[in-house]
Amino acid sequence: MRGRRQERHEDDWVHYKMRQRLVSIGDDFWIEDDAGERVFKVDGKALRLRKTLVLEDVDGHKLAKIQEKMLRIKDAMEVEDADGHRMAMVKKALISPLRERWSVEVEDGPDLHIKGNIVDHEYTFTAEDTPVASVSKQWFRVADTYGVAVEPGQDPVVVLAATVALDMMAHEHR
């Protein structure tokens, strides 16, 4: 539930617009800022054994690679930087009757915890029990579109890559 206090707090957050059901391997799509400007591109790499997506800036420079890991851990995706170093690992943590819980193990910062309804794109990222990003469809009236708000100081690449990974894992039967 979102109160006025949290909404006021999020006014200075950076907002991004994404499309629901955005992840189809082989497809590309753009992430826009609140002014409608394209700021990141997600390149779906086709013909790979593992699900792989690349997050690029507007000039085509690779910022992160998001890929399914062939691990014993079910429901895990790794996010690597342009040099192949791990930035984060996104994992399913716990399933409760109404809400899913996920974790993002961040290499260079505090781990993030995600609570909410992943499938319906209504969830919050927290670091040390403080909200640092949120995802919601309520910000847009356009069908199949949702927003990602990121607190200043948070790495938007990690948050957006984790959001893409969550979408892939939550909707993997598409």
N, C-alpha and C positions, 0 to 999 in steps of 0.2 A: 504494500500500500504506500502510496507516495503522498506525503504531506507537503504543506506550503513551505516548511522549513527546508526540506530536501530540494524542492523545486527552485527556491531562491539560491540555494547553495550551488545548484547545477547551472545557473545562468552563465557563469564564466567558463564552463566546460566547453570543450571543442566537440561539435556535433558532426556526425557523418551519416550519410544516407546509403543504405544497402538494400538489395532486392531479396525478398523472401524466396526460398527455393533457388538460391543463387548458385549453388554448387552442382555443376554437371561437368564431369571430367571431359576435357576437350573444349569447353566453352570458356570464353573470356567475359569479364564484366568490369565496370568501373565503380569505384567508391567515390562519392561526391561529398563536399563540405556543405555547410548550411547555406552557402551562397549559390549552390548548384554547380560549382566548379569541380571538375574531375581532379582528384588528388592522388588516388592510388588505383592501380589496375591489378586485377587478379587474373592470372593466366592459367587456365586449366590444361595441364599437360596430358595429352592423349597418348595412347599406346605405351603405357607404363604398367609394370606389374603391380606397383603400389599406387594408391590414390596420391597424386601429387599436384600441388598448386604452387604458383610463384606469385608473391606480392611485389609489385614494381611501383616506382614513382612514375610521374607523368612523362618523364623522358625515357622510360624503359629500363632504368637501372634496377637491378634485382636488390630488394631489401630483405626478403625472407622467403624461405621455401617451407611449405607446410606439407608434411607427408605422413602417411600411415606407417607405423613402425611394425616390423615383423618381430614382435616381442611376445613373451608369455602374457603380458599385460593386455587384457581385452579392453577395447575402447580407449586407445591411447594414440595420440598424434604428436609428432615432434615438429617444432618450429626452429629452423636454422637460419643464421644470417647469411649474407652473400658469400662469405668465405667458408661456409659449411660448419660453423661452430654452433652448438646448441644454444638457442636463446631461451627456449621454454619447452616444457612437456605438458600437454593437455591430457588430463586423465579423468575418467569417471570415478567419483569418490564414493557416492552413496545414493541409493534410491530410497525415497520415502514415499508414502502413498500419494501425496499431492505434488511434491517438488523433487526435482533432481538436484544433486550436488556434484559439482565438478571441481577439480583443482588445476591450477596452472603453476607448475614448478618453474620459477623464473631463475635463470642463471645469475643475472646481475641485479638482483633486487629482491624485495620481499615476495613470497609466494602469494598468489591470488586465489581466492575461493569464490566460487560461482554458485549462487542459489537462485532458484526460480523455475519458471517453465520454459525450458530450452526450445521445445517444439513450437510453442506459440510466440517465441521471441519476446519474452517478458522476464528478464533476469538481471541480476546485479553482480558486479565484480567487487570484492572487498579485499583489502590488504590490512592485516592486523585489525580486523573488525571495523574498518573505516571504508565506506563506499568510495571507489575510485573510478568506476565506469558503470554504465547501465545500458541496457538494450530494451527497446520498446517499439511496438507497432503503433502506439497511441499518438505519436508525434506527427504522423502523416495520415492524410485522408486517401492517399493513393493506394490501391490494392497491391498486395504483394511487396510492400516496401516497409522497412523498419529502420529505426535510428540507433546509432551507437554514440553515447555521450562519454567523453573521456576527460577526466580531471587534468588540469594543467600540471605538468610535472610527470605525468605517466607517459610511458612510451606508447604512442598510438599504434606503432607497428606490432608490438606484442599483443595489445588488446584486440586489434582488428584481425590479426592472424589467429588468435585464440577463438574469436567469434566465428571466423570462417571454418576452423577445425570443428568447433561445436556443431555448426550447421551441417557439416559433412557427416559427423558421427550420429547426430540425432535423426538425420534423414537419409541414412545410407541405403535404404531400400527403394530409392527413387529410380 
